Amino acid sequence: MIATILLRLAVFAATPLLAQLAPPNAEGVTMGHVHLAVRDIDAHKAFWTRMMGGTIVRNGSVEMVAFPGVFILLQQAEQPEPPAGSVVNHFGFVVKDMPGALAKWNANNLKIQPTPNPNEVYVIAPDEIRVEVYGIPDLPVPVQMNHVHFNVADIPGMQAWYATMFGATAGQRACIACLPRKVMIEAGDLPGANLSYSRGVEGLSPTKGRALDHIGFEVRNLEEFVKKLESQGIKLDAPVRQVPNTSIRTAFLTDPWGTHIELTEGLAPVQ
């Protein structure tokens, strides 16, 4: 898995940043977006651009914050609950200049949760959204999407489900925050992001309606991909539709543990 991640870092370095998303895997899937339901969209725009280094882009009527490997989509919500307590606990980025990032966050009085690793922290975005960040000095870009972190009781079941449905390569990744001892986290590797599976309890809340409302995968040939899922017993929450005034087609489903998932085709801005 480490060799695969390094290869994809090289792909990002060689790909124009406006392309953003990583090339899809053999199943036609790559990481697409994280969709946040938030009280103050302007506050989030400031956080994701000024503090995290993203860029505002548009696909027709849909505005997004773009990073290599992922888009952040923002939706207005009155009283969203924080992600804590749901099946998706947080998501993570890596940065090239961790000391510089920490200095900027501290200068702007951001809430930061340290870990045993001085090269890794949790930065708290508005609406108590936790963003894990750690430094990779030889990263070929200033900032990049890294992982989505799930908490579930049935780790083998989730790992197998994401491998079967989306082609996420089962493996492990090292827990960066688990110093001084080395701890390996069960995981699934998708282009653009690692899916990390940690031990949780039964009955964690679904993501839908919380500040981290859903995650999104960009797929090749959405209609055919949905047919494949349905042939394996997956029932969509919402059928394939065209988003007005965009090039985006979309469909929704929920995994067996309550993670709301959007499938998109054509999410990236047309260049």
Secondary structure as a PSIPRED ss2 file (coil, helix, strand):
# PSIPRED VFORMAT (PSIPRED V4.0)

   1 M C   1.000  0.000  0.000
   2 I H   0.000  1.000  0.000
   3 A H   0.000  1.000  0.000
   4 T H   0.000  1.000  0.000
   5 I H   0.000  1.000  0.000
   6 L H   0.000  1.000  0.000
   7 L H   0.000  1.000  0.000
   8 R H   0.000  1.000  0.000
   9 L H   0.000  1.000  0.000
  10 A H   0.000  1.000  0.000
  11 V H   0.000  1.000  0.000
  12 F H   0.000  1.000  0.000
  13 A H   0.000  1.000  0.000
  14 A H   0.000  1.000  0.000
  15 T C   1.000  0.000  0.000
  16 P C   1.000  0.000  0.000
  17 L H   0.000  1.000  0.000
  18 L H   0.000  1.000  0.000
  19 A H   0.000  1.000  0.000
  20 Q C   1.000  0.000  0.000
  21 L C   1.000  0.000  0.000
  22 A C   1.000  0.000  0.000
  23 P C   1.000  0.000  0.000
  24 P C   1.000  0.000  0.000
  25 N C   1.000  0.000  0.000
  26 A C   1.000  0.000  0.000
  27 E C   1.000  0.000  0.000
  28 G C   1.000  0.000  0.000
  29 V E   0.000  0.000  1.000
  30 T E   0.000  0.000  1.000
  31 M E   0.000  0.000  1.000
  32 G E   0.000  0.000  1.000
  33 H E   0.000  0.000  1.000
  34 V E   0.000  0.000  1.000
  35 H E   0.000  0.000  1.000
  36 L E   0.000  0.000  1.000
  37 A E   0.000  0.000  1.000
  38 V E   0.000  0.000  1.000
  39 R C   1.000  0.000  0.000
  40 D C   1.000  0.000  0.000
  41 I H   0.000  1.000  0.000
  42 D H   0.000  1.000  0.000
  43 A H   0.000  1.000  0.000
  44 H H   0.000  1.000  0.000
  45 K H   0.000  1.000  0.000
  46 A H   0.000  1.000  0.000
  47 F H   0.000  1.000  0.000
  48 W H   0.000  1.000  0.000
  49 T H   0.000  1.000  0.000
  50 R H   0.000  1.000  0.000
  51 M H   0.000  1.000  0.000
  52 M C   1.000  0.000  0.000
  53 G C   1.000  0.000  0.000
  54 G C   1.000  0.000  0.000
  55 T E   0.000  0.000  1.000
  56 I E   0.000  0.000  1.000
  57 V E   0.000  0.000  1.000
  58 R E   0.000  0.000  1.000
  59 N E   0.000  0.000  1.000
  60 G C   1.000  0.000  0.000
  61 S C   1.000  0.000  0.000
  62 V E   0.000  0.000  1.000
  63 E E   0.000  0.000  1.000
  64 M E   0.000  0.000  1.000
  65 V E   0.000  0.000  1.000
  66 A E   0.000  0.000  1.000
  67 F E   0.000  0.000  1.000
  68 P C   1.000  0.000  0.000
  69 G C   1.000  0.000  0.000
  70 V E   0.000  0.000  1.000
  71 F E   0.000  0.000  1.000
  72 I E   0.000  0.000  1.000
  73 L E   0.000  0.000  1.000
  74 L E   0.000  0.000  1.000
  75 Q E   0.000  0.000  1.000
  76 Q E   0.000  0.000  1.000
  77 A C   1.000  0.000  0.000
  78 E C   1.000  0.000  0.000
  79 Q C   1.000  0.000  0.000
  80 P C   1.000  0.000  0.000
  81 E E   0.000  0.000  1.000
  82 P C   1.000  0.000  0.000
  83 P C   1.000  0.000  0.000
  84 A C   1.000  0.000  0.000
  85 G C   1.000  0.000  0.000
  86 S E   0.000  0.000  1.000
  87 V C   1.000  0.000  0.000
  88 V E   0.000  0.000  1.000
  89 N E   0.000  0.000  1.000
  90 H E   0.000  0.000  1.000
  91 F E   0.000  0.000  1.000
  92 G E   0.000  0.000  1.000
  93 F E   0.000  0.000  1.000
  94 V E   0.000  0.000  1.000
  95 V E   0.000  0.000  1.000
  96 K C   1.000  0.000  0.000
  97 D C   1.000  0.000  0.000
  98 M H   0.000  1.000  0.000
  99 P H   0.000  1.000  0.000
 100 G H   0.000  1.000  0.000
 101 A H   0.000  1.000  0.000
 102 L H   0.000  1.000  0.000
 103 A H   0.000  1.000  0.000
 104 K H   0.000  1.000  0.000
 105 W H   0.000  1.000  0.000
 106 N H   0.000  1.000  0.000
 107 A H   0.000  1.000  0.000
 108 N C   1.000  0.000  0.000
 109 N C   1.000  0.000  0.000
 110 L C   1.000  0.000  0.000
 111 K E   0.000  0.000  1.000
 112 I E   0.000  0.000  1.000
 113 Q E   0.000  0.000  1.000
 114 P E   0.000  0.000  1.000
 115 T C   1.000  0.000  0.000
 116 P C   1.000  0.000  0.000
 117 N C   1.000  0.000  0.000
 118 P C   1.000  0.000  0.000
 119 N C   1.000  0.000  0.000
 120 E E   0.000  0.000  1.000
 121 V E   0.000  0.000  1.000
 122 Y E   0.000  0.000  1.000
 123 V E   0.000  0.000  1.000
 124 I E   0.000  0.000  1.000
 125 A E   0.000  0.000  1.000
 126 P H   0.000  1.000  0.000
 127 D H   0.000  1.000  0.000
 128 E H   0.000  1.000  0.000
 129 I E   0.000  0.000  1.000
 130 R E   0.000  0.000  1.000
 131 V E   0.000  0.000  1.000
 132 E E   0.000  0.000  1.000
 133 V E   0.000  0.000  1.000
 134 Y E   0.000  0.000  1.000
 135 G E   0.000  0.000  1.000
 136 I C   1.000  0.000  0.000
 137 P C   1.000  0.000  0.000
 138 D C   1.000  0.000  0.000
 139 L C   1.000  0.000  0.000
 140 P C   1.000  0.000  0.000
 141 V C   1.000  0.000  0.000
 142 P C   1.000  0.000  0.000
 143 V E   0.000  0.000  1.000
 144 Q E   0.000  0.000  1.000
 145 M E   0.000  0.000  1.000
 146 N E   0.000  0.000  1.000
 147 H E   0.000  0.000  1.000
 148 V E   0.000  0.000  1.000
 149 H E   0.000  0.000  1.000
 150 F E   0.000  0.000  1.000
 151 N E   0.000  0.000  1.000
 152 V E   0.000  0.000  1.000
 153 A C   1.000  0.000  0.000
 154 D C   1.000  0.000  0.000
 155 I H   0.000  1.000  0.000
 156 P H   0.000  1.000  0.000
 157 G H   0.000  1.000  0.000
 158 M H   0.000  1.000  0.000
 159 Q H   0.000  1.000  0.000
 160 A H   0.000  1.000  0.000
 161 W H   0.000  1.000  0.000
 162 Y H   0.000  1.000  0.000
 163 A H   0.000  1.000  0.000
 164 T H   0.000  1.000  0.000
 165 M H   0.000  1.000  0.000
 166 F H   0.000  1.000  0.000
 167 G C   1.000  0.000  0.000
 168 A C   1.000  0.000  0.000
 169 T E   0.000  0.000  1.000
 170 A E   0.000  0.000  1.000
 171 G E   0.000  0.000  1.000
 172 Q E   0.000  0.000  1.000
 173 R E   0.000  0.000  1.000
 174 A E   0.000  0.000  1.000
 175 C C   1.000  0.000  0.000
 176 I C   1.000  0.000  0.000
 177 A C   1.000  0.000  0.000
 178 C C   1.000  0.000  0.000
 179 L C   1.000  0.000  0.000
 180 P C   1.000  0.000  0.000
 181 R C   1.000  0.000  0.000
 182 K C   1.000  0.000  0.000
 183 V C   1.000  0.000  0.000
 184 M E   0.000  0.000  1.000
 185 I E   0.000  0.000  1.000
 186 E E   0.000  0.000  1.000
 187 A E   0.000  0.000  1.000
 188 G E   0.000  0.000  1.000
 189 D E   0.000  0.000  1.000
 190 L E   0.000  0.000  1.000
 191 P C   1.000  0.000  0.000
 192 G C   1.000  0.000  0.000
 193 A E   0.000  0.000  1.000
 194 N E   0.000  0.000  1.000
 195 L E   0.000  0.000  1.000
 196 S E   0.000  0.000  1.000
 197 Y E   0.000  0.000  1.000
 198 S E   0.000  0.000  1.000
 199 R E   0.000  0.000  1.000
 200 G C   1.000  0.000  0.000
 201 V C   1.000  0.000  0.000
 202 E C   1.000  0.000  0.000
 203 G C   1.000  0.000  0.000
 204 L C   1.000  0.000  0.000
 205 S E   0.000  0.000  1.000
 206 P C   1.000  0.000  0.000
 207 T C   1.000  0.000  0.000
 208 K C   1.000  0.000  0.000
 209 G C   1.000  0.000  0.000
 210 R E   0.000  0.000  1.000
 211 A C   1.000  0.000  0.000
 212 L E   0.000  0.000  1.000
 213 D E   0.000  0.000  1.000
 214 H E   0.000  0.000  1.000
 215 I E   0.000  0.000  1.000
 216 G E   0.000  0.000  1.000
 217 F E   0.000  0.000  1.000
 218 E E   0.000  0.000  1.000
 219 V E   0.000  0.000  1.000
 220 R C   1.000  0.000  0.000
 221 N C   1.000  0.000  0.000
 222 L H   0.000  1.000  0.000
 223 E H   0.000  1.000  0.000
 224 E H   0.000  1.000  0.000
 225 F H   0.000  1.000  0.000
 226 V H   0.000  1.000  0.000
 227 K H   0.000  1.000  0.000
 228 K H   0.000  1.000  0.000
 229 L H   0.000  1.000  0.000
 230 E H   0.000  1.000  0.000
 231 S H   0.000  1.000  0.000
 232 Q C   1.000  0.000  0.000
 233 G C   1.000  0.000  0.000
 234 I C   1.000  0.000  0.000
 235 K C   1.000  0.000  0.000
 236 L C   1.000  0.000  0.000
 237 D C   1.000  0.000  0.000
 238 A E   0.000  0.000  1.000
 239 P E   0.000  0.000  1.000
 240 V E   0.000  0.000  1.000
 241 R E   0.000  0.000  1.000
 242 Q E   0.000  0.000  1.000
 243 V C   1.000  0.000  0.000
 244 P C   1.000  0.000  0.000
 245 N C   1.000  0.000  0.000
 246 T C   1.000  0.000  0.000
 247 S C   1.000  0.000  0.000
 248 I C   1.000  0.000  0.000
 249 R E   0.000  0.000  1.000
 250 T E   0.000  0.000  1.000
 251 A E   0.000  0.000  1.000
 252 F E   0.000  0.000  1.000
 253 L E   0.000  0.000  1.000
 254 T E   0.000  0.000  1.000
 255 D C   1.000  0.000  0.000
 256 P C   1.000  0.000  0.000
 257 W C   1.000  0.000  0.000
 258 G C   1.000  0.000  0.000
 259 T C   1.000  0.000  0.000
 260 H E   0.000  0.000  1.000
 261 I E   0.000  0.000  1.000
 262 E E   0.000  0.000  1.000
 263 L E   0.000  0.000  1.000
 264 T E   0.000  0.000  1.000
 265 E E   0.000  0.000  1.000
 266 G C   1.000  0.000  0.000
 267 L C   1.000  0.000  0.000
 268 A C   1.000  0.000  0.000
 269 P C   1.000  0.000  0.000
 270 V C   1.000  0.000  0.000
 271 Q C   1.000  0.000  0.000
